[in-house]
């Protein structure tokens, strides 16, 4: 199914390598702050972005299959 969700996006050297759906912008920003504290922020960029994505629900959790831009 296709939904508009907030996604926490991880970019390494300008290339998107991971994306995680979040329920709200508040939750996304909180996760971004925690992630930045645990990772070397010089090479890795975290972004919160509202995206249209193909979503799969697996064991009660949403998962982004593909971001449609």
C-alpha positions as CSV (number, residue, x, y, z in Angstrom):
1,X,0.0,0.0,0.0
2,X,1.2,3.6,-0.6
3,X,1.1,6.1,2.2
4,X,2.5,9.5,3.1
5,X,4.7,9.0,6.1
6,X,7.6,10.7,8.0
7,X,10.8,8.9,7.3
8,X,14.1,9.0,9.1
9,X,16.6,8.8,6.3
10,X,20.3,7.8,6.7
11,X,22.7,9.0,4.0
12,X,26.3,8.0,3.7
13,X,28.5,9.9,1.2
14,X,25.4,11.4,-0.4
15,X,23.7,8.1,-1.0
16,X,20.6,7.0,0.8
17,X,21.3,3.7,2.6
18,X,18.5,3.3,5.1
19,X,15.0,4.6,5.8
20,X,12.7,4.0,8.7
21,X,9.0,5.1,8.9
22,X,8.0,7.2,11.9
23,X,4.4,8.0,13.1
24,X,5.1,11.8,13.5
25,X,7.6,14.5,12.9
26,X,8.2,14.7,16.7
27,X,9.1,11.0,16.8
28,X,11.3,11.3,13.8
29,X,13.3,14.2,15.3
30,X,13.7,12.4,18.6
31,X,15.1,9.4,16.8
32,X,17.4,11.6,14.7
33,X,18.8,13.2,17.8
34,X,19.5,9.9,19.5
35,X,21.1,8.5,16.3
36,X,23.4,11.5,15.8
37,X,24.7,11.0,19.4
38,X,25.7,7.4,18.6
39,X,27.2,7.7,15.1
40,X,30.1,9.7,13.7
41,X,28.2,12.7,12.2
42,X,31.0,13.8,9.9
43,X,30.2,11.2,7.2
44,X,26.7,10.2,8.0
45,X,23.7,12.6,7.5
46,X,20.3,12.0,9.1
47,X,17.2,13.6,7.7
48,X,13.5,13.7,8.7
49,X,11.4,14.0,5.6
50,X,7.7,13.6,4.7
51,X,7.6,11.1,1.9
52,X,5.3,9.1,-0.2
53,X,6.3,5.5,0.2
54,X,5.3,2.0,-0.5
55,X,4.6,0.5,2.9
56,X,4.5,-3.1,4.1
57,X,3.1,-4.1,7.5
58,X,5.0,-7.0,9.0
59,X,4.3,-8.4,12.5
60,X,2.4,-5.2,13.4
61,X,5.2,-2.8,12.3
62,X,5.4,-0.6,9.2
63,X,8.3,-1.0,6.9
64,X,9.2,1.2,3.9
65,X,9.7,-0.9,0.8
66,X,10.3,1.9,-1.6
67,X,10.3,5.7,-1.5
68,X,8.3,7.3,-4.3
69,X,9.4,10.9,-5.1
